[in-house]
Each structure stands twice: as structure tokens, then as C-alpha cells.
Amino acid sequence: MPNRIAMTANTVFQNPRIQNAKNGLVEAGDTFETDLAHAQDLERLGHAIPLAGSVLGLEPPPLEPHHQVSETALRADRARRRAPEPASDPA
């Protein structure tokens, strides 16, 4: 499933999540791209139609591993940040 969904607008609206040449502004008949969650909202509300078929009911792709932090790593990072700084040695 692509990260961006191509759609055709049924109404006029603007949103920064839309990628097009008009800075997020779309008018009826314009083709644009947006993310899956936004595409689902637009389709459900009738503001736009996905070019490749309905996106309602599709699950978003899993997060990339670099976006996920284990609880153990998070606790270790917090402990490191909260630890007192070592005393500097006067030279």
C-alpha cells in the first residue's frame, strides 16, 4: 500500500496534508495526494474519491522501527539524563 493516496476532489477545500501545486488548495475535479488517514476521512465525508478504489477499512502500515522505543531503553535514557554530571577535574 502506498504512503500517499491519489484522489479526485468533489468539493473545494484546503489542507496542509495535501500535496499539490496549489499549496494544499483543491477544487472540484482536481487530482491530489494525501496520507491514508486523511484520504479515509475525505472519502467518508464525500469530499474526494480515491483513484485506485475505496480506502475505507484499510489499516495504516506499521510504524518504522526507528519510531518505536522499548520501555527499557526509555528508562535507561531517562536515568542517564537525570544522573548528576561527573565533577570536573581542576587542571
PDB file with one MODEL, atoms N, CA, C and O in Angstrom:
MODEL        1
ATOM      1  N   MET A   1       0.847  -1.173   0.000  1.00  0.00           N
ATOM      2  CA  MET A   1       0.000   0.000   0.000  1.00  0.00           C
ATOM      3  C   MET A   1       0.898   1.244   0.000  1.00  0.00           C
ATOM      4  O   MET A   1       1.838   1.327   0.790  1.00  0.00           O
ATOM      5  N   PRO A   2       0.619   2.192  -0.866  1.00  0.00           N
ATOM      6  CA  PRO A   2       1.462   3.389  -0.920  1.00  0.00           C
ATOM      7  C   PRO A   2       1.247   4.276   0.309  1.00  0.00           C
ATOM      8  O   PRO A   2       0.207   4.218   0.964  1.00  0.00           O
ATOM      9  N   ASN A   3       2.258   5.096   0.603  1.00  0.00           N
ATOM     10  CA  ASN A   3       2.145   6.037   1.717  1.00  0.00           C
ATOM     11  C   ASN A   3       1.223   7.193   1.364  1.00  0.00           C
ATOM     12  O   ASN A   3       0.607   7.786   2.250  1.00  0.00           O
ATOM     13  N   ARG A   4       1.120   7.518   0.094  1.00  0.00           N
ATOM     14  CA  ARG A   4       0.287   8.627  -0.367  1.00  0.00           C
ATOM     15  C   ARG A   4      -0.839   8.052  -1.220  1.00  0.00           C
ATOM     16  O   ARG A   4      -0.625   7.119  -1.993  1.00  0.00           O
ATOM     17  N   ILE A   5      -2.036   8.609  -1.076  1.00  0.00           N
ATOM     18  CA  ILE A   5      -3.210   8.154  -1.813  1.00  0.00           C
ATOM     19  C   ILE A   5      -3.602   9.242  -2.805  1.00  0.00           C
ATOM     20  O   ILE A   5      -3.816  10.389  -2.412  1.00  0.00           O
ATOM     21  N   ALA A   6      -3.698   8.895  -4.079  1.00  0.00           N
ATOM     22  CA  ALA A   6      -4.137   9.843  -5.103  1.00  0.00           C
ATOM     23  C   ALA A   6      -5.663   9.902  -5.097  1.00  0.00           C
ATOM     24  O   ALA A   6      -6.336   8.873  -5.044  1.00  0.00           O
ATOM     25  N   MET A   7      -6.201  11.129  -5.153  1.00  0.00           N
ATOM     26  CA  MET A   7      -7.647  11.322  -5.075  1.00  0.00           C
ATOM     27  C   MET A   7      -8.086  12.404  -6.048  1.00  0.00           C
ATOM     28  O   MET A   7      -7.274  13.196  -6.525  1.00  0.00           O
ATOM     29  N   THR A   8      -9.380  12.429  -6.333  1.00  0.00           N
ATOM     30  CA  THR A   8     -10.006  13.498  -7.108  1.00  0.00           C
ATOM     31  C   THR A   8     -11.018  14.186  -6.204  1.00  0.00           C
ATOM     32  O   THR A   8     -11.847  13.525  -5.580  1.00  0.00           O
ATOM     33  N   ALA A   9     -10.951  15.509  -6.134  1.00  0.00           N
ATOM     34  CA  ALA A   9     -11.818  16.277  -5.243  1.00  0.00           C
ATOM     35  C   ALA A   9     -13.230  16.415  -5.805  1.00  0.00           C
ATOM     36  O   ALA A   9     -13.427  16.561  -7.012  1.00  0.00           O
ATOM     37  N   ASN A  10     -14.208  16.365  -4.898  1.00  0.00           N
ATOM     38  CA  ASN A  10     -15.608  16.622  -5.250  1.00  0.00           C
ATOM     39  C   ASN A  10     -16.038  18.023  -4.837  1.00  0.00           C
ATOM     40  O   ASN A  10     -17.022  18.552  -5.354  1.00  0.00           O
ATOM     41  N   THR A  11     -15.299  18.628  -3.902  1.00  0.00           N
ATOM     42  CA  THR A  11     -15.634  19.949  -3.369  1.00  0.00           C
ATOM     43  C   THR A  11     -14.374  20.800  -3.326  1.00  0.00           C
ATOM     44  O   THR A  11     -13.307  20.364  -3.758  1.00  0.00           O
ATOM     45  N   VAL A  12     -14.499  22.005  -2.808  1.00  0.00           N
ATOM     46  CA  VAL A  12     -13.354  22.911  -2.647  1.00  0.00           C
ATOM     47  C   VAL A  12     -12.949  22.903  -1.171  1.00  0.00           C
ATOM     48  O   VAL A  12     -13.785  23.091  -0.287  1.00  0.00           O
ATOM     49  N   PHE A  13     -11.649  22.683  -0.916  1.00  0.00           N
ATOM     50  CA  PHE A  13     -11.133  22.719   0.454  1.00  0.00           C
ATOM     51  C   PHE A  13      -9.629  22.884   0.412  1.00  0.00           C
ATOM     52  O   PHE A  13      -9.010  22.752  -0.644  1.00  0.00           O
ATOM     53  N   GLN A  14      -9.037  23.174   1.570  1.00  0.00           N
ATOM     54  CA  GLN A  14      -7.592  23.326   1.674  1.00  0.00           C
ATOM     55  C   GLN A  14      -7.107  22.636   2.932  1.00  0.00           C
ATOM     56  O   GLN A  14      -7.747  22.719   3.981  1.00  0.00           O
ATOM     57  N   ASN A  15      -5.973  21.954   2.830  1.00  0.00           N
ATOM     58  CA  ASN A  15      -5.401  21.274   3.970  1.00  0.00           C
ATOM     59  C   ASN A  15      -3.904  21.114   3.721  1.00  0.00           C
ATOM     60  O   ASN A  15      -3.510  20.730   2.620  1.00  0.00           O
ATOM     61  N   PRO A  16      -3.060  21.396   4.714  1.00  0.00           N
ATOM     62  CA  PRO A  16      -1.612  21.265   4.510  1.00  0.00           C
ATOM     63  C   PRO A  16      -1.150  19.828   4.290  1.00  0.00           C
ATOM     64  O   PRO A  16      -0.018  19.616   3.856  1.00  0.00           O
ATOM     65  N   ARG A  17      -1.988  18.839   4.576  1.00  0.00           N
ATOM     66  CA  ARG A  17      -1.619  17.437   4.359  1.00  0.00           C
ATOM     67  C   ARG A  17      -1.713  17.053   2.883  1.00  0.00           C
ATOM     68  O   ARG A  17      -1.291  15.963   2.499  1.00  0.00           O
ATOM     69  N   ILE A  18      -2.259  17.937   2.060  1.00  0.00           N
ATOM     70  CA  ILE A  18      -2.423  17.669   0.632  1.00  0.00           C
ATOM     71  C   ILE A  18      -1.189  18.145  -0.118  1.00  0.00           C
ATOM     72  O   ILE A  18      -0.703  19.255   0.096  1.00  0.00           O
ATOM     73  N   GLN A  19      -0.695  17.290  -0.997  1.00  0.00           N
ATOM     74  CA  GLN A  19       0.456  17.648  -1.823  1.00  0.00           C
ATOM     75  C   GLN A  19      -0.037  17.968  -3.225  1.00  0.00           C
ATOM     76  O   GLN A  19      -0.512  17.089  -3.944  1.00  0.00           O
ATOM     77  N   ASN A  20       0.079  19.229  -3.602  1.00  0.00           N
ATOM     78  CA  ASN A  20      -0.252  19.648  -4.966  1.00  0.00           C
ATOM     79  C   ASN A  20       0.424  20.982  -5.236  1.00  0.00           C
ATOM     80  O   ASN A  20       1.122  21.513  -4.373  1.00  0.00           O
ATOM     81  N   ALA A  21       0.221  21.523  -6.425  1.00  0.00           N
ATOM     82  CA  ALA A  21       0.870  22.763  -6.821  1.00  0.00           C
ATOM     83  C   ALA A  21       0.189  24.000  -6.241  1.00  0.00           C
ATOM     84  O   ALA A  21       0.709  25.105  -6.395  1.00  0.00           O
ATOM     85  N   LYS A  22      -0.958  23.848  -5.578  1.00  0.00           N
ATOM     86  CA  LYS A  22      -1.712  24.994  -5.063  1.00  0.00           C
ATOM     87  C   LYS A  22      -1.599  25.129  -3.547  1.00  0.00           C
ATOM     88  O   LYS A  22      -2.483  25.700  -2.908  1.00  0.00           O
ATOM     89  N   ASN A  23      -0.532  24.613  -2.975  1.00  0.00           N
ATOM     90  CA  ASN A  23      -0.299  24.760  -1.538  1.00  0.00           C
ATOM     91  C   ASN A  23      -1.415  24.157  -0.694  1.00  0.00           C
ATOM     92  O   ASN A  23      -1.797  24.732   0.325  1.00  0.00           O
ATOM     93  N   GLY A  24      -1.940  23.012  -1.104  1.00  0.00           N
ATOM     94  CA  GLY A  24      -2.969  22.320  -0.328  1.00  0.00           C
ATOM     95  C   GLY A  24      -4.396  22.682  -0.696  1.00  0.00           C
ATOM     96  O   GLY A  24      -5.331  22.078  -0.171  1.00  0.00           O
ATOM     97  N   LEU A  25      -4.593  23.646  -1.580  1.00  0.00           N
ATOM     98  CA  LEU A  25      -5.941  24.019  -2.013  1.00  0.00           C
ATOM     99  C   LEU A  25      -6.379  23.094  -3.141  1.00  0.00           C
ATOM    100  O   LEU A  25      -5.626  22.882  -4.092  1.00  0.00           O
ATOM    101  N   VAL A  26      -7.577  22.544  -3.049  1.00  0.00           N
ATOM    102  CA  VAL A  26      -8.122  21.727  -4.128  1.00  0.00           C
ATOM    103  C   VAL A  26      -9.526  22.222  -4.464  1.00  0.00           C
ATOM    104  O   VAL A  26     -10.271  22.676  -3.596  1.00  0.00           O
ATOM    105  N   GLU A  27      -9.860  22.122  -5.736  1.00  0.00           N
ATOM    106  CA  GLU A  27     -11.187  22.480  -6.212  1.00  0.00           C
ATOM    107  C   GLU A  27     -11.788  21.247  -6.869  1.00  0.00           C
ATOM    108  O   GLU A  27     -11.063  20.326  -7.245  1.00  0.00           O
ATOM    109  N   ALA A  28     -13.091  21.226  -7.006  1.00  0.00           N
ATOM    110  CA  ALA A  28     -13.777  20.072  -7.588  1.00  0.00           C
ATOM    111  C   ALA A  28     -13.116  19.691  -8.907  1.00  0.00           C
ATOM    112  O   ALA A  28     -12.924  20.530  -9.787  1.00  0.00           O
ATOM    113  N   GLY A  29     -12.770  18.407  -9.028  1.00  0.00           N
ATOM    114  CA  GLY A  29     -12.138  17.901 -10.240  1.00  0.00           C
ATOM    115  C   GLY A  29     -10.627  17.824 -10.169  1.00  0.00           C
ATOM    116  O   GLY A  29     -10.015  17.142 -10.991  1.00  0.00           O
ATOM    117  N   ASP A  30     -10.003  18.501  -9.213  1.00  0.00           N
ATOM    118  CA  ASP A  30      -8.546  18.464  -9.072  1.00  0.00           C
ATOM    119  C   ASP A  30      -8.092  17.093  -8.572  1.00  0.00           C
ATOM    120  O   ASP A  30      -8.800  16.427  -7.816  1.00  0.00           O
ATOM    121  N   THR A  31      -6.912  16.688  -9.005  1.00  0.00           N
ATOM    122  CA  THR A  31      -6.292  15.458  -8.522  1.00  0.00           C
ATOM    123  C   THR A  31      -5.175  15.862  -7.562  1.00  0.00           C
ATOM    124  O   THR A  31      -4.433  16.807  -7.829  1.00  0.00           O
ATOM    125  N   PHE A  32      -5.058  15.147  -6.447  1.00  0.00           N
ATOM    126  CA  PHE A  32      -4.072  15.473  -5.428  1.00  0.00           C
ATOM    127  C   PHE A  32      -3.685  14.205  -4.683  1.00  0.00           C
ATOM    128  O   PHE A  32      -4.280  13.148  -4.897  1.00  0.00           O
ATOM    129  N   GLU A  33      -2.690  14.307  -3.810  1.00  0.00           N
ATOM    130  CA  GLU A  33      -2.257  13.191  -2.970  1.00  0.00           C
ATOM    131  C   GLU A  33      -2.304  13.604  -1.505  1.00  0.00           C
ATOM    132  O   GLU A  33      -2.039  14.756  -1.161  1.00  0.00           O
ATOM    133  N   THR A  34      -2.643  12.647  -0.650  1.00  0.00           N
ATOM    134  CA  THR A  34      -2.663  12.863   0.786  1.00  0.00           C
ATOM    135  C   THR A  34      -2.361  11.544   1.487  1.00  0.00           C
ATOM    136  O   THR A  34      -2.251  10.505   0.837  1.00  0.00           O
ATOM    137  N   ASP A  35      -2.228  11.584   2.808  1.00  0.00           N
ATOM    138  CA  ASP A  35      -1.932  10.368   3.564  1.00  0.00           C
ATOM    139  C   ASP A  35      -3.197   9.517   3.730  1.00  0.00           C
ATOM    140  O   ASP A  35      -4.308   9.988   3.483  1.00  0.00           O
ATOM    141  N   LEU A  36      -3.017   8.272   4.147  1.00  0.00           N
ATOM    142  CA  LEU A  36      -4.124   7.319   4.232  1.00  0.00           C
ATOM    143  C   LEU A  36      -5.241   7.782   5.173  1.00  0.00           C
ATOM    144  O   LEU A  36      -6.415   7.737   4.806  1.00  0.00           O
ATOM    145  N   ALA A  37      -4.886   8.226   6.376  1.00  0.00           N
ATOM    146  CA  ALA A  37      -5.918   8.628   7.342  1.00  0.00           C
ATOM    147  C   ALA A  37      -6.741   9.794   6.808  1.00  0.00           C
ATOM    148  O   ALA A  37      -7.962   9.818   6.965  1.00  0.00           O
ATOM    149  N   HIS A  38      -6.080  10.758   6.179  1.00  0.00           N
ATOM    150  CA  HIS A  38      -6.789  11.910   5.617  1.00  0.00           C
ATOM    151  C   HIS A  38      -7.645  11.462   4.433  1.00  0.00           C
ATOM    152  O   HIS A  38      -8.771  11.933   4.275  1.00  0.00           O
ATOM    153  N   ALA A  39      -7.129  10.568   3.606  1.00  0.00           N
ATOM    154  CA  ALA A  39      -7.890  10.056   2.461  1.00  0.00           C
ATOM    155  C   ALA A  39      -9.161   9.352   2.929  1.00  0.00           C
ATOM    156  O   ALA A  39     -10.221   9.511   2.324  1.00  0.00           O
ATOM    157  N   GLN A  40      -9.054   8.581   3.998  1.00  0.00           N
ATOM    158  CA  GLN A  40     -10.240   7.897   4.527  1.00  0.00           C
ATOM    159  C   GLN A  40     -11.288   8.903   5.002  1.00  0.00           C
ATOM    160  O   GLN A  40     -12.479   8.723   4.746  1.00  0.00           O
ATOM    161  N   ASP A  41     -10.856   9.954   5.687  1.00  0.00           N
ATOM    162  CA  ASP A  41     -11.793  10.984   6.142  1.00  0.00           C
ATOM    163  C   ASP A  41     -12.463  11.682   4.958  1.00  0.00           C
ATOM    164  O   ASP A  41     -13.677  11.885   4.955  1.00  0.00           O
ATOM    165  N   LEU A  42     -11.660  12.049   3.949  1.00  0.00           N
ATOM    166  CA  LEU A  42     -12.215  12.739   2.785  1.00  0.00           C
ATOM    167  C   LEU A  42     -13.220  11.867   2.036  1.00  0.00           C
ATOM    168  O   LEU A  42     -14.261  12.352   1.592  1.00  0.00           O
ATOM    169  N   GLU A  43     -12.903  10.574   1.898  1.00  0.00           N
ATOM    170  CA  GLU A  43     -13.830   9.668   1.221  1.00  0.00           C
ATOM    171  C   GLU A  43     -15.109   9.493   2.033  1.00  0.00           C
ATOM    172  O   GLU A  43     -16.209   9.543   1.484  1.00  0.00           O
ATOM    173  N   ARG A  44     -14.962   9.287   3.340  1.00  0.00           N
ATOM    174  CA  ARG A  44     -16.128   9.080   4.197  1.00  0.00           C
ATOM    175  C   ARG A  44     -17.055  10.295   4.183  1.00  0.00           C
ATOM    176  O   ARG A  44     -18.277  10.143   4.211  1.00  0.00           O
ATOM    177  N   LEU A  45     -16.481  11.496   4.140  1.00  0.00           N
ATOM    178  CA  LEU A  45     -17.275  12.724   4.145  1.00  0.00           C
ATOM    179  C   LEU A  45     -17.767  13.119   2.748  1.00  0.00           C
ATOM    180  O   LEU A  45     -18.574  14.038   2.607  1.00  0.00           O
ATOM    181  N   GLY A  46     -17.277  12.419   1.719  1.00  0.00           N
ATOM    182  CA  GLY A  46     -17.721  12.701   0.353  1.00  0.00           C
ATOM    183  C   GLY A  46     -17.024  13.869  -0.308  1.00  0.00           C
ATOM    184  O   GLY A  46     -17.503  14.381  -1.319  1.00  0.00           O
ATOM    185  N   HIS A  47     -15.892  14.304   0.248  1.00  0.00           N
ATOM    186  CA  HIS A  47     -15.164  15.435  -0.333  1.00  0.00           C
ATOM    187  C   HIS A  47     -14.250  15.026  -1.489  1.00  0.00           C
ATOM    188  O   HIS A  47     -13.884  15.860  -2.317  1.00  0.00           O
ATOM    189  N   ALA A  48     -13.879  13.735  -1.546  1.00  0.00           N
ATOM    190  CA  ALA A  48     -12.968  13.268  -2.593  1.00  0.00           C
ATOM    191  C   ALA A  48     -13.138  11.765  -2.809  1.00  0.00           C
ATOM    192  O   ALA A  48     -13.662  11.045  -1.958  1.00  0.00           O
ATOM    193  N   ILE A  49     -12.674  11.319  -3.986  1.00  0.00           N
ATOM    194  CA  ILE A  49     -12.763   9.905  -4.361  1.00  0.00           C
ATOM    195  C   ILE A  49     -11.356   9.401  -4.666  1.00  0.00           C
ATOM    196  O   ILE A  49     -10.656  10.001  -5.482  1.00  0.00           O
ATOM    197  N   PRO A  50     -10.927   8.305  -4.024  1.00  0.00           N
ATOM    198  CA  PRO A  50      -9.605   7.738  -4.332  1.00  0.00           C
ATOM    199  C   PRO A  50      -9.569   7.189  -5.760  1.00  0.00           C
ATOM    200  O   PRO A  50     -10.524   6.555  -6.209  1.00  0.00           O
ATOM    201  N   LEU A  51      -8.476   7.432  -6.465  1.00  0.00           N
ATOM    202  CA  LEU A  51      -8.354   6.977  -7.853  1.00  0.00           C
ATOM    203  C   LEU A  51      -8.220   5.463  -7.958  1.00  0.00           C
ATOM    204  O   LEU A  51      -8.668   4.877  -8.943  1.00  0.00           O
ATOM    205  N   ALA A  52      -7.618   4.822  -6.971  1.00  0.00           N
ATOM    206  CA  ALA A  52      -7.368   3.378  -7.032  1.00  0.00           C
ATOM    207  C   ALA A  52      -8.437   2.564  -6.303  1.00  0.00           C
ATOM    208  O   ALA A  52      -8.205   1.393  -6.001  1.00  0.00           O
ATOM    209  N   GLY A  53      -9.585   3.143  -6.017  1.00  0.00           N
ATOM    210  CA  GLY A  53     -10.633   2.423  -5.307  1.00  0.00           C
ATOM    211  C   GLY A  53     -10.705   2.828  -3.845  1.00  0.00           C
ATOM    212  O   GLY A  53      -9.832   3.535  -3.341  1.00  0.00           O
ATOM    213  N   SER A  54     -11.738   2.380  -3.178  1.00  0.00           N
ATOM    214  CA  SER A  54     -12.012   2.774  -1.803  1.00  0.00           C
ATOM    215  C   SER A  54     -10.859   2.455  -0.858  1.00  0.00           C
ATOM    216  O   SER A  54     -10.220   1.408  -0.963  1.00  0.00           O
ATOM    217  N   VAL A  55     -10.605   3.385   0.073  1.00  0.00           N
ATOM    218  CA  VAL A  55      -9.587   3.177   1.104  1.00  0.00           C
ATOM    219  C   VAL A  55     -10.225   2.974   2.473  1.00  0.00           C
ATOM    220  O   VAL A  55      -9.524   2.816   3.473  1.00  0.00           O
ATOM    221  N   LEU A  56     -11.548   2.978   2.516  1.00  0.00           N
ATOM    222  CA  LEU A  56     -12.234   2.766   3.791  1.00  0.00           C
ATOM    223  C   LEU A  56     -11.965   1.352   4.280  1.00  0.00           C
ATOM    224  O   LEU A  56     -12.060   0.399   3.507  1.00  0.00           O
ATOM    225  N   GLY A  57     -11.637   1.211   5.526  1.00  0.00           N
ATOM    226  CA  GLY A  57     -11.369  -0.105   6.105  1.00  0.00           C
ATOM    227  C   GLY A  57      -9.930  -0.556   5.993  1.00  0.00           C
ATOM    228  O   GLY A  57      -9.565  -1.567   6.591  1.00  0.00           O
ATOM    229  N   LEU A  58      -9.092   0.158   5.245  1.00  0.00           N
ATOM    230  CA  LEU A  58      -7.681  -0.217   5.158  1.00  0.00           C
ATOM    231  C   LEU A  58      -6.977   0.159   6.457  1.00  0.00           C
ATOM    232  O   LEU A  58      -7.284   1.182   7.069  1.00  0.00           O
ATOM    233  N   GLU A  59      -6.052  -0.662   6.861  1.00  0.00           N
ATOM    234  CA  GLU A  59      -5.267  -0.388   8.063  1.00  0.00           C
ATOM    235  C   GLU A  59      -4.008   0.375   7.657  1.00  0.00           C
ATOM    236  O   GLU A  59      -3.417   0.085   6.616  1.00  0.00           O
ATOM    237  N   PRO A  60      -3.596   1.344   8.467  1.00  0.00           N
ATOM    238  CA  PRO A  60      -2.347   2.047   8.151  1.00  0.00           C
ATOM    239  C   PRO A  60      -1.169   1.089   8.295  1.00  0.00           C
ATOM    240  O   PRO A  60      -1.236   0.142   9.078  1.00  0.00           O
ATOM    241  N   PRO A  61      -0.094   1.324   7.552  1.00  0.00           N
ATOM    242  CA  PRO A  61       1.072   0.457   7.657  1.00  0.00           C
ATOM    243  C   PRO A  61       1.705   0.588   9.043  1.00  0.00           C
ATOM    244  O   PRO A  61       1.535   1.612   9.704  1.00  0.00           O
ATOM    245  N   PRO A  62       2.433  -0.440   9.486  1.00  0.00           N
ATOM    246  CA  PRO A  62       3.080  -0.356  10.805  1.00  0.00           C
ATOM    247  C   PRO A  62       4.140   0.745  10.814  1.00  0.00           C
ATOM    248  O   PRO A  62       4.692   1.104   9.774  1.00  0.00           O
ATOM    249  N   LEU A  63       4.409   1.263  11.991  1.00  0.00           N
ATOM    250  CA  LEU A  63       5.438   2.290  12.125  1.00  0.00           C
ATOM    251  C   LEU A  63       6.804   1.711  11.800  1.00  0.00           C
ATOM    252  O   LEU A  63       7.057   0.520  11.986  1.00  0.00           O
ATOM    253  N   GLU A  64       7.659   2.565  11.319  1.00  0.00           N
ATOM    254  CA  GLU A  64       9.036   2.157  11.067  1.00  0.00           C
ATOM    255  C   GLU A  64       9.690   1.825  12.414  1.00  0.00           C
ATOM    256  O   GLU A  64       9.349   2.449  13.419  1.00  0.00           O
ATOM    257  N   PRO A  65      10.614   0.867  12.463  1.00  0.00           N
ATOM    258  CA  PRO A  65      11.246   0.505  13.733  1.00  0.00           C
ATOM    259  C   PRO A  65      11.884   1.678  14.458  1.00  0.00           C
ATOM    260  O   PRO A  65      11.913   1.682  15.689  1.00  0.00           O
ATOM    261  N   HIS A  66      12.400   2.679  13.738  1.00  0.00           N
ATOM    262  CA  HIS A  66      13.067   3.786  14.415  1.00  0.00           C
ATOM    263  C   HIS A  66      12.074   4.690  15.158  1.00  0.00           C
ATOM    264  O   HIS A  66      12.497   5.555  15.924  1.00  0.00           O
ATOM    265  N   HIS A  67      10.778   4.510  14.952  1.00  0.00           N
ATOM    266  CA  HIS A  67       9.779   5.286  15.675  1.00  0.00           C
ATOM    267  C   HIS A  67       9.373   4.600  16.984  1.00  0.00           C
ATOM    268  O   HIS A  67       8.687   5.194  17.816  1.00  0.00           O
ATOM    269  N   GLN A  68       9.794   3.370  17.154  1.00  0.00           N
ATOM    270  CA  GLN A  68       9.388   2.609  18.328  1.00  0.00           C
ATOM    271  C   GLN A  68      10.542   2.539  19.323  1.00  0.00           C
ATOM    272  O   GLN A  68      11.679   2.247  18.952  1.00  0.00           O
ATOM    273  N   VAL A  69      10.233   2.811  20.597  1.00  0.00           N
ATOM    274  CA  VAL A  69      11.238   2.786  21.651  1.00  0.00           C
ATOM    275  C   VAL A  69      10.766   1.826  22.727  1.00  0.00           C
ATOM    276  O   VAL A  69       9.629   1.912  23.190  1.00  0.00           O
ATOM    277  N   SER A  70      11.639   0.914  23.123  1.00  0.00           N
ATOM    278  CA  SER A  70      11.263  -0.031  24.170  1.00  0.00           C
ATOM    279  C   SER A  70      11.223   0.696  25.510  1.00  0.00           C
ATOM    280  O   SER A  70      11.878   1.722  25.694  1.00  0.00           O
ATOM    281  N   GLU A  71      10.452   0.153  26.435  1.00  0.00           N
ATOM    282  CA  GLU A  71      10.345   0.752  27.765  1.00  0.00           C
ATOM    283  C   GLU A  71      11.692   0.712  28.481  1.00  0.00           C
ATOM    284  O   GLU A  71      12.048   1.643  29.203  1.00  0.00           O
ATOM    285  N   THR A  72      12.429  -0.360  28.277  1.00  0.00           N
ATOM    286  CA  THR A  72      13.748  -0.483  28.903  1.00  0.00           C
ATOM    287  C   THR A  72      14.691   0.612  28.404  1.00  0.00           C
ATOM    288  O   THR A  72      15.391   1.245  29.194  1.00  0.00           O
ATOM    289  N   ALA A  73      14.703   0.826  27.103  1.00  0.00           N
ATOM    290  CA  ALA A  73      15.562   1.866  26.529  1.00  0.00           C
ATOM    291  C   ALA A  73      15.123   3.246  27.000  1.00  0.00           C
ATOM    292  O   ALA A  73      15.966   4.102  27.266  1.00  0.00           O
ATOM    293  N   LEU A  74      13.830   3.474  27.105  1.00  0.00           N
ATOM    294  CA  LEU A  74      13.312   4.753  27.568  1.00  0.00           C
ATOM    295  C   LEU A  74      13.731   5.021  29.015  1.00  0.00           C
ATOM    296  O   LEU A  74      14.158   6.127  29.345  1.00  0.00           O
ATOM    297  N   ARG A  75      13.609   4.007  29.876  1.00  0.00           N
ATOM    298  CA  ARG A  75      14.021   4.163  31.282  1.00  0.00           C
ATOM    299  C   ARG A  75      15.522   4.420  31.394  1.00  0.00           C
ATOM    300  O   ARG A  75      15.951   5.258  32.187  1.00  0.00           O
ATOM    301  N   ALA A  76      16.319   3.704  30.607  1.00  0.00           N
ATOM    302  CA  ALA A  76      17.768   3.895  30.643  1.00  0.00           C
ATOM    303  C   ALA A  76      18.132   5.303  30.196  1.00  0.00           C
ATOM    304  O   ALA A  76      19.019   5.927  30.779  1.00  0.00           O
ATOM    305  N   ASP A  77      17.457   5.810  29.169  1.00  0.00           N
ATOM    306  CA  ASP A  77      17.722   7.159  28.693  1.00  0.00           C
ATOM    307  C   ASP A  77      17.345   8.192  29.745  1.00  0.00           C
ATOM    308  O   ASP A  77      18.087   9.148  29.967  1.00  0.00           O
ATOM    309  N   ARG A  78      16.206   8.011  30.391  1.00  0.00           N
ATOM    310  CA  ARG A  78      15.785   8.941  31.450  1.00  0.00           C
ATOM    311  C   ARG A  78      16.784   8.936  32.604  1.00  0.00           C
ATOM    312  O   ARG A  78      17.141   9.994  33.122  1.00  0.00           O
ATOM    313  N   ALA A  79      17.235   7.746  33.009  1.00  0.00           N
ATOM    314  CA  ALA A  79      18.203   7.642  34.100  1.00  0.00           C
ATOM    315  C   ALA A  79      19.501   8.349  33.724  1.00  0.00           C
ATOM    316  O   ALA A  79      20.087   9.053  34.547  1.00  0.00           O
ATOM    317  N   ARG A  80      19.950   8.166  32.488  1.00  0.00           N
ATOM    318  CA  ARG A  80      21.186   8.808  32.032  1.00  0.00           C
ATOM    319  C   ARG A  80      21.033  10.326  32.062  1.00  0.00           C
ATOM    320  O   ARG A  80      21.954  11.028  32.480  1.00  0.00           O
ATOM    321  N   ARG A  81      19.887  10.842  31.628  1.00  0.00           N
ATOM    322  CA  ARG A  81      19.673  12.288  31.591  1.00  0.00           C
ATOM    323  C   ARG A  81      19.542  12.885  32.990  1.00  0.00           C
ATOM    324  O   ARG A  81      19.937  14.029  33.215  1.00  0.00           O
ATOM    325  N   ARG A  82      19.000  12.133  33.912  1.00  0.00           N
ATOM    326  CA  ARG A  82      18.780  12.636  35.267  1.00  0.00           C
ATOM    327  C   ARG A  82      19.993  12.450  36.184  1.00  0.00           C
ATOM    328  O   ARG A  82      20.046  13.024  37.272  1.00  0.00           O
ATOM    329  N   ALA A  83      20.945  11.664  35.751  1.00  0.00           N
ATOM    330  CA  ALA A  83      22.134  11.406  36.572  1.00  0.00           C
ATOM    331  C   ALA A  83      22.935  12.699  36.723  1.00  0.00           C
ATOM    332  O   ALA A  83      23.032  13.492  35.787  1.00  0.00           O
ATOM    333  N   PRO A  84      23.502  12.900  37.902  1.00  0.00           N
ATOM    334  CA  PRO A  84      24.322  14.114  38.088  1.00  0.00           C
ATOM    335  C   PRO A  84      25.551  14.054  37.190  1.00  0.00           C
ATOM    336  O   PRO A  84      26.108  12.989  36.922  1.00  0.00           O
ATOM    337  N   GLU A  85      25.946  15.221  36.742  1.00  0.00           N
ATOM    338  CA  GLU A  85      27.140  15.281  35.880  1.00  0.00           C
ATOM    339  C   GLU A  85      28.375  14.995  36.721  1.00  0.00           C
ATOM    340  O   GLU A  85      28.456  15.418  37.874  1.00  0.00           O
ATOM    341  N   PRO A  86      29.338  14.279  36.147  1.00  0.00           N
ATOM    342  CA  PRO A  86      30.553  13.988  36.909  1.00  0.00           C
ATOM    343  C   PRO A  86      31.300  15.297  37.222  1.00  0.00           C
ATOM    344  O   PRO A  86      31.307  16.237  36.428  1.00  0.00           O
ATOM    345  N   ALA A  87      31.916  15.319  38.387  1.00  0.00           N
ATOM    346  CA  ALA A  87      32.661  16.507  38.787  1.00  0.00           C
ATOM    347  C   ALA A  87      33.844  16.679  37.847  1.00  0.00           C
ATOM    348  O   ALA A  87      34.545  15.722  37.519  1.00  0.00           O
ATOM    349  N   SER A  88      34.049  17.914  37.424  1.00  0.00           N
ATOM    350  CA  SER A  88      35.189  18.157  36.534  1.00  0.00           C
ATOM    351  C   SER A  88      36.460  18.236  37.372  1.00  0.00           C
ATOM    352  O   SER A  88      36.448  18.712  38.507  1.00  0.00           O
ATOM    353  N   ASP A  89      37.537  17.766  36.795  1.00  0.00           N
ATOM    354  CA  ASP A  89      38.820  17.713  37.485  1.00  0.00           C
ATOM    355  C   ASP A  89      39.570  19.034  37.215  1.00  0.00           C
ATOM    356  O   ASP A  89      39.908  19.316  36.065  1.00  0.00           O
ATOM    357  N   PRO A  90      39.835  19.853  38.262  1.00  0.00           N
ATOM    358  CA  PRO A  90      40.563  21.098  38.002  1.00  0.00           C
ATOM    359  C   PRO A  90      41.978  20.800  37.531  1.00  0.00           C
ATOM    360  O   PRO A  90      42.687  20.004  38.146  1.00  0.00           O
ATOM    361  N   ALA A  91      42.374  21.418  36.478  1.00  0.00           N
ATOM    362  CA  ALA A  91      43.704  21.148  35.910  1.00  0.00           C
ATOM    363  C   ALA A  91      44.696  22.194  36.269  1.00  0.00           C
ATOM    364  O   ALA A  91      45.857  22.108  35.868  1.00  0.00           O
TER     365      ALA A  91
ENDMDL
END
